[in-house]
Amino acid sequence: MKIKHCKLLLFDLDGTLLRSDKTISQGTLEALQECRERGILIGISTSRGEQNALSFIEKLQPDILIVSGGALVKYNGEYIYKAEFSKEETRRMIAAAREVCGADCEITIDTIDFHYWNYKEDPKKQDDSWGDSIYTDYRDFEESSFKMCVEIFDGNQAKRLQELLDQCDCIRFSDGYWYKFTKKTATKERAIMEVCSACAIKAEEVIAFGDDYADIGMLRLCGMGIAMGNAISEVKEKADLIIGSNDEDGIAEYLRKANEKGFYGWTKD
């Protein structure tokens, strides 16, 4: 079908809008500005927590913000959707992770205001863009949360933890051994439907860009799902279009061509 009207461009961050060095190219920023001038909304849809994406949020000033894998959604600076674990639920999840994966397994927790971690090495030494994170041993953790991530090297352990946390949506990240746990209702797809309701638009009027497992549902839901050239094969198989990689200015090149067409003429077979 033809997608005649694009009202929202929605981008994953890591591996998509961000280059490998965790920057956004000037070409991409310029192309996004041209889209804004056409009246198209700009959105971020990331598995990062809000605190871990602040530097990019400040640079992009997105109209839509979907963070923690869909557990928290903002529209024009106001929260419109939250899928939160209670303090007790969060404690049980941490305890389950340690029971299955060992007491020293690495865990991160996203809350409304902070990103907590117990890494053996400060995450900012690995990624300067990661924002201000707080170290904790989780011994007396008393916070409600939106997302837990656990590093799991053993596939059997990952399966066992998913079985124990069957109230969670669980997705693995392809660039390591990390697994994301959010509420069953906290997915990028659900978040997009909340955005569509708030903005009075249809999913068919959204163009989404992604590269990893967590993006597959989003790409299938939207009017056009675009995979980066560096995306995993599973994402490419489900996408309507594959563009250049995140390090080849794939998004900037695509948006420039789309702007030349006035955002008409996309074809979804």
Steps between C-alpha positions, in 0.01 A plus 500: 500500500600862465576698814371840399542687826780471755420674826764348731858380451601264781861399561674246716826644637789252529587347165245718324499877554836479678821416323735246655678781687165596660462826308237628258637621169453860394339376180238313702428803719453717193269247334292475819468877515367504145244238601392716794453793264259281304296452819610141562536395863833357614515219754751280682416141587781340699571231754718751684351657810420869483804590712727304263369690199506855638786627286318392184163625624651844560654502153194373312217649707265222384124545499460136602717309747465125552758367747574189707380284212151651504443520875503880507356733237510880469318729259603866493679458832208340686481135603207330328575136585681316778534125556674478836602217732429563867781504755411146605484377141839656431654332804359162392639544148848581630486203737390269218785619277755431772349164582518383139811680373712527813534757775760696304306526172491847351164678518372842399177662615320799346286717730320825428803706602806274493686214335652254751775247433736258674750459215854401582608800292340844489276501186610853412850365436344292222255761370528871582143558383357275769411785736528517876445149635499393863691201634316271742542148631115471509525372857232736632350620174171680560390648167220436256633445150423493129762258372754247620785377282709195592820372343454126443761289322322165534198451275345254746521759776338759275214261426457417869490866601242574230287219639527639852418852382213398277324829572773676304572568136854376441723579202871440450731767358703367208825682583570309820342272757255745652128428539234765556206441737203737499130465573313287248321818398828688451606453141588747229184394315272577794679831552443595135128437535494728804681765295259463209205548734653810660598653164184398315698321231499146362779244520489495121620862506815413696838416346720303743874425483680226693772236509447250783257242639309758707420692181334219304150551638529875451605464135217258426238719667581828328405608150862462394760301691857579398802289596850642514768341285669386821180344640489135599361264236175445692423872482585524131268209426204679661574849367336663199825664397871473581710818483866584559662422834514729800864579417420576135245776570224263388227701671622836369517367143153348524343813649659725239344293222166489682503877550563545129184299433304691759466177697284337234549186299611249764397153400428219741456168319 
